[in-house]
Amino acid sequence: MPGSNRSVVEDAKDLKPRSVRVFRYTPAHTPHRLVPPGRLPRPRFHLAERYRPSRPTTGITAFRAPTGPRRPSAGPIGPGVPPDPGGNSPKPGDGGGEPAHCQYRRMPHARAPDSLPLLLLAVTVLTGMLDAAGYLALGEVFVANMTGNVVFLGLSLGAPSREALLPSFLALAAFCCGALLGGRVGRRAAGQADRCRLLAGCIAIEAGAVAAVAILVHVFGVHRPWAPPLLIVMLALTVGGQNAVVLRMRVQDLTTTVVTVTITRLMGEAGSLPSQQAWRAGSVAALVCGAFAGGLLIARTSLETLLWLTGTGLGLCSVAAYLASRR
């Protein structure tokens, strides 16, 4: 087409790391330059770049080089070409009935494990338990729900007594640091399996932090002046890293910490698919059940019992995430 550039990748049939030559198509004439008809340059291909991929790339479309005369494509591949009314149009990637120059194949995407949504629901329950522990035993502060901490921070700035300013600020700052670290580490995960392994490691670190907090509560208690701020920082830091890694998983409506957008979609998109609505309702119910269980454990037993149960649950979730990454 005049005025357009087109890249053709040769030898893209296999995904082995090898040297690939990329040629860029130079059109015969461009709209902004007027050339006499007898002196129009012929279209040609010139070498644009040469590179060697480091690993097989998933989810892109590999086009085959032209092997014959260019013909209009029949079906939904060419732009502006209507499909066959009889329903016999070839599907993209099957190669049936397509010209050789427009045949392509879709490389397989890395599909998320089937157990991942259930795993994230379990993590949501445990996150609700941690929020209950922070609010009821560590000075009315959330270690996972940062929306509430932002509101508490604003209220403490305007209130005459600013006793709640330090816990909210520490929780928010620690959560941001954990999310920053989790996001930087999560960028190195190339596929969904790598993200599952990263999630398993992050949940394992969180389980270790919760176990350390339980040991500190058992040895020193929470009545010392330095104990609540330290415990808040330890919990919020690990939950921030977990939340950043979960966002890298790209599982819609299962964020494990906040459900404001989930509730909005649950009510605003009431006519959507029942499966989507079920996961949204399950995410909200999981957070409610976790907070209820946390409050019940603190009222009936102690904070230490709640922390040990939460740490054990996080350890099991870490093992489940690692096993899911190996499938």
C-alpha positions as CSV (number, residue, x, y, z in Angstrom):
1,M,0.0,0.0,0.0
2,P,1.3,3.5,-0.8
3,G,2.5,5.4,2.3
4,S,2.7,2.5,4.6
5,N,5.6,0.5,6.0
6,R,5.4,-3.2,6.5
7,S,7.9,-5.5,8.3
8,V,8.3,-9.1,7.1
9,V,10.1,-11.6,9.4
10,E,11.8,-14.4,7.5
11,D,12.2,-17.9,9.0
12,A,9.7,-17.3,11.9
13,K,8.3,-20.8,11.8
14,D,10.2,-22.1,14.7
15,L,10.7,-20.4,18.1
16,K,14.3,-21.4,18.7
17,P,16.6,-18.5,19.6
18,R,18.3,-17.7,16.3
19,S,19.3,-14.7,14.3
20,V,16.3,-13.2,12.5
21,R,16.6,-10.7,9.6
22,V,14.0,-8.0,9.5
23,F,13.3,-6.3,6.1
24,R,11.3,-3.1,5.8
25,Y,9.2,-2.5,2.8
26,T,9.8,0.8,1.0
27,P,6.8,1.9,-1.1
28,A,7.1,3.0,-4.7
29,H,6.0,6.6,-4.0
30,T,4.8,8.6,-1.1
31,P,2.0,11.2,-1.0
32,H,4.2,14.1,0.0
33,R,6.6,13.7,-2.9
34,L,5.7,14.2,-6.5
35,V,7.9,12.3,-9.0
36,P,7.3,12.1,-12.8
37,P,5.5,8.9,-13.9
38,G,8.5,7.7,-15.8
39,R,10.9,8.0,-12.9
40,L,8.9,6.3,-10.1
41,P,11.3,4.2,-8.0
42,R,10.5,0.5,-7.8
43,P,9.4,-0.8,-4.4
44,R,12.1,-2.8,-2.7
45,F,13.0,-4.4,0.6
46,H,16.1,-3.3,2.5
47,L,17.7,-4.8,5.7
48,A,16.3,-2.9,8.6
49,E,17.9,-4.7,11.6
50,R,19.2,-8.0,12.8
51,Y,18.6,-9.3,16.2
52,R,18.7,-12.6,18.2
53,P,15.8,-13.2,20.6
54,S,16.8,-14.3,24.0
55,R,13.9,-16.6,24.6
56,P,10.8,-17.8,22.7
57,T,8.1,-15.1,22.7
58,T,4.5,-16.1,23.3
59,G,1.3,-14.4,22.3
60,I,2.6,-12.7,19.1
61,T,1.7,-13.4,15.5
62,A,4.5,-14.7,13.2
63,F,3.9,-13.9,9.6
64,R,5.4,-16.0,6.8
65,A,7.4,-14.4,4.1
66,P,5.6,-14.0,0.7
67,T,6.0,-17.0,-1.5
68,G,3.8,-16.2,-4.4
69,P,1.9,-13.4,-6.2
70,R,-0.1,-11.2,-3.9
71,R,-3.8,-11.9,-4.0
72,P,-6.7,-10.5,-2.0
73,S,-7.3,-12.6,1.1
74,A,-10.7,-14.3,1.4
75,G,-12.1,-14.1,4.9
76,P,-11.7,-12.1,8.1
77,I,-7.9,-11.7,7.6
78,G,-7.7,-8.9,5.2
79,P,-9.0,-5.5,6.3
80,G,-12.2,-4.5,4.7
81,V,-12.9,-8.0,3.2
82,P,-16.2,-9.4,4.3
83,P,-16.4,-13.0,5.3
84,D,-18.0,-15.7,3.2
85,P,-21.8,-15.5,3.6
86,G,-21.9,-19.3,3.5
87,G,-19.8,-19.5,6.7
88,N,-16.9,-21.2,4.9
89,S,-14.4,-18.4,5.6
90,P,-11.1,-19.7,6.9
91,K,-10.3,-18.8,10.5
92,P,-7.1,-16.9,11.3
93,G,-4.2,-19.3,11.8
94,D,-5.7,-22.4,10.2
95,G,-4.1,-21.8,6.8
96,G,-7.0,-23.3,4.9
97,G,-8.0,-21.3,1.8
98,E,-5.6,-18.4,2.5
99,P,-2.9,-17.1,0.2
100,A,0.6,-18.1,1.1
101,H,1.6,-14.5,1.8
102,C,-1.0,-14.0,4.5
103,Q,-0.9,-17.3,6.3
104,Y,0.2,-17.0,9.9
105,R,0.0,-19.0,13.1
106,R,-0.9,-17.8,16.6
107,M,1.7,-18.7,19.2
108,P,0.1,-20.2,22.3
109,H,-0.5,-18.0,25.2
110,A,0.5,-19.0,28.7
111,R,-2.8,-19.9,30.3
112,A,-3.3,-19.3,34.0
113,P,-3.7,-22.4,36.1
114,D,-7.3,-23.4,36.8
115,S,-6.6,-23.4,40.6
116,L,-5.4,-19.8,40.6
117,P,-8.7,-18.1,41.3
118,L,-9.4,-20.4,44.2
119,L,-6.0,-19.7,45.5
120,L,-6.5,-16.0,45.3
121,L,-9.8,-16.4,47.2
122,A,-8.0,-18.2,50.0
123,V,-5.4,-15.4,50.1
124,T,-8.3,-12.9,50.3
125,V,-9.7,-14.6,53.3
126,L,-6.3,-14.5,55.1
127,T,-5.9,-10.8,54.1
128,G,-9.2,-10.1,55.8
129,M,-7.9,-11.8,58.9
130,L,-4.8,-9.7,58.9
131,D,-6.9,-6.5,58.6
132,A,-9.0,-7.6,61.5
133,A,-5.8,-8.1,63.6
134,G,-4.5,-4.7,62.6
135,Y,-7.7,-2.9,63.4
136,L,-8.7,-4.6,66.6
137,A,-5.3,-5.2,68.2
138,L,-2.7,-2.9,66.7
139,G,-4.3,0.5,67.0
140,E,-7.2,0.7,64.6
141,V,-5.2,0.6,61.4
142,F,-5.4,-1.6,58.3
143,V,-2.4,-3.5,57.1
144,A,-3.9,-4.4,53.7
145,N,-6.8,-2.0,52.9
146,M,-5.0,1.2,52.1
147,T,-8.2,3.1,51.3
148,G,-9.2,3.1,54.9
149,N,-5.7,4.2,56.0
150,V,-5.8,7.1,53.6
151,V,-9.1,8.2,55.1
152,F,-7.8,7.7,58.7
153,L,-4.7,9.7,57.7
154,G,-6.9,12.6,56.6
155,L,-9.1,12.4,59.7
156,S,-6.1,12.4,62.0
157,L,-4.6,15.5,60.3
158,G,-7.8,17.4,60.9
159,A,-8.6,16.1,64.3
160,P,-7.3,17.9,67.5
161,S,-5.7,14.7,68.7
162,R,-3.3,13.2,66.2
163,E,-2.7,9.8,68.0
164,A,-3.9,7.9,64.9
165,L,-1.5,9.7,62.6
166,L,1.6,7.6,63.1
167,P,0.0,4.1,62.7
168,S,-1.8,5.1,59.5
169,F,1.3,6.8,58.1
170,L,3.5,3.8,58.9
171,A,1.1,1.3,57.4
172,L,0.8,3.4,54.2
173,A,4.5,4.0,53.8
174,A,5.4,0.3,54.5
175,F,2.7,-0.8,52.0
176,C,4.1,1.5,49.3
177,C,7.6,0.2,49.9
178,G,6.5,-3.4,49.6
179,A,4.5,-2.7,46.5
180,L,7.5,-1.0,44.9
181,L,9.7,-4.0,45.7
182,G,7.1,-6.5,44.5
183,G,6.5,-4.5,41.3
184,R,10.3,-4.4,40.4
185,V,10.7,-8.1,41.0
186,G,7.5,-8.9,39.1
187,R,8.8,-7.2,36.0
188,R,11.3,-10.0,35.6
189,A,8.6,-12.7,35.4
190,A,8.2,-13.5,31.7
191,G,5.2,-15.9,31.8
192,Q,2.3,-16.9,33.9
193,A,4.3,-19.9,35.4
194,D,7.0,-17.5,36.5
195,R,4.4,-15.2,38.0
196,C,3.0,-18.2,39.9
197,R,6.4,-19.0,41.3
198,L,6.9,-15.4,42.2
199,L,3.5,-15.4,44.0
200,A,4.5,-18.5,45.8
201,G,7.7,-16.9,47.0
202,C,6.0,-13.7,48.0
203,I,3.3,-15.5,50.0
204,A,6.0,-17.6,51.7
205,I,7.8,-14.4,52.8
206,E,4.5,-13.1,54.0
207,A,3.9,-16.3,56.0
208,G,7.3,-16.0,57.5
209,A,6.6,-12.3,58.5
210,V,3.3,-13.3,60.1
211,A,5.1,-16.1,62.0
212,A,7.7,-13.6,63.2
213,V,5.0,-11.2,64.3
214,A,3.3,-14.0,66.3
215,I,6.7,-14.8,68.0
216,L,7.1,-11.1,68.9
217,V,3.6,-11.0,70.3
218,H,4.2,-14.1,72.3
219,V,7.5,-12.8,73.8
220,F,6.9,-9.1,74.2
221,G,3.1,-8.6,73.8
222,V,1.5,-5.6,72.2
223,H,1.5,-3.2,75.2
224,R,5.0,-1.9,74.8
225,P,5.3,1.5,72.9
226,W,7.5,0.1,70.1
227,A,5.5,-3.1,69.5
228,P,2.5,-1.9,67.5
229,P,4.4,0.3,65.0
230,L,6.9,-2.5,64.3
231,L,4.2,-5.1,63.8
232,I,2.3,-2.8,61.5
233,V,5.3,-2.1,59.4
234,M,6.2,-5.8,59.1
235,L,2.7,-6.9,58.1
236,A,2.0,-3.9,55.7
237,L,5.3,-4.4,54.0
238,T,4.7,-8.0,53.0
239,V,1.1,-7.4,52.1
240,G,2.2,-4.6,49.7
241,G,4.5,-6.9,47.9
242,Q,1.9,-9.6,47.7
243,N,-0.6,-7.1,46.2
244,A,1.9,-6.0,43.6
245,V,2.5,-9.6,42.5
246,V,-1.2,-10.4,42.4
247,L,-1.7,-7.4,40.1
248,R,0.9,-8.9,37.8
249,M,-1.2,-12.1,37.6
250,R,-3.9,-10.1,35.8
251,V,-6.8,-12.0,37.3
252,Q,-9.8,-9.7,37.1
253,D,-11.8,-8.9,40.2
254,L,-9.5,-10.9,42.5
255,T,-7.2,-8.3,44.0
256,T,-7.1,-9.9,47.5
257,T,-7.1,-6.6,49.3
258,V,-9.7,-4.1,48.1
259,V,-13.2,-4.8,46.8
260,T,-14.5,-1.3,45.9
261,V,-14.1,-1.8,42.1
262,T,-15.3,-5.4,42.5
263,I,-18.6,-4.2,44.2
264,T,-19.0,-1.6,41.5
265,R,-18.7,-4.1,38.8
266,L,-20.9,-6.5,40.6
267,M,-23.8,-4.0,40.7
268,G,-23.0,-2.0,37.6
269,E,-22.6,-5.0,35.3
270,A,-25.5,-7.0,36.6
271,G,-26.3,-8.4,33.2
272,S,-22.8,-9.8,32.6
273,L,-21.8,-13.5,32.5
274,P,-22.8,-15.5,35.6
275,S,-19.3,-16.8,36.0
276,Q,-17.9,-13.3,36.3
277,Q,-20.5,-12.3,38.8
278,A,-19.9,-15.4,40.8
279,W,-16.2,-14.6,41.2
280,R,-16.9,-11.0,42.1
281,A,-19.4,-12.1,44.7
282,G,-16.9,-14.7,46.0
283,S,-14.2,-12.1,46.3
284,V,-16.4,-9.8,48.5
285,A,-17.6,-12.8,50.5
286,A,-14.1,-14.0,51.1
287,L,-13.0,-10.7,52.5
288,V,-16.0,-10.5,54.8
289,C,-15.5,-14.1,56.0
290,G,-11.8,-13.4,56.7
291,A,-12.6,-10.2,58.7
292,F,-15.4,-12.1,60.6
293,A,-13.0,-15.0,61.4
294,G,-10.3,-12.6,62.6
295,G,-12.7,-10.7,64.9
296,L,-14.1,-13.9,66.3
297,L,-10.6,-15.3,67.0
298,I,-9.4,-12.2,68.7
299,A,-12.6,-12.0,70.8
300,R,-12.6,-15.7,71.8
301,T,-8.9,-16.6,71.9
302,S,-6.0,-14.1,71.3
303,L,-4.1,-12.2,68.7
304,E,-1.3,-14.8,68.8
305,T,-3.7,-17.6,67.8
306,L,-5.0,-15.5,64.9
307,L,-1.5,-14.8,63.7
308,W,-0.4,-18.5,63.9
309,L,-3.5,-19.6,62.0
310,T,-3.0,-16.9,59.3
311,G,0.7,-17.8,58.9
312,T,-0.2,-21.5,58.5
313,G,-2.8,-20.7,55.9
314,L,-0.4,-18.5,54.0
315,G,2.2,-21.3,54.0
316,L,-0.3,-23.7,52.5
317,C,-1.2,-21.1,49.9
318,S,2.4,-20.7,49.0
319,V,2.8,-24.5,48.5
320,A,-0.4,-24.5,46.3
321,A,0.9,-21.6,44.2
322,Y,4.2,-23.4,43.6
323,L,2.5,-26.6,42.6
324,A,0.2,-24.7,40.3
325,S,3.3,-23.2,38.6
326,R,4.6,-26.7,37.7
327,R,1.5,-27.8,35.8
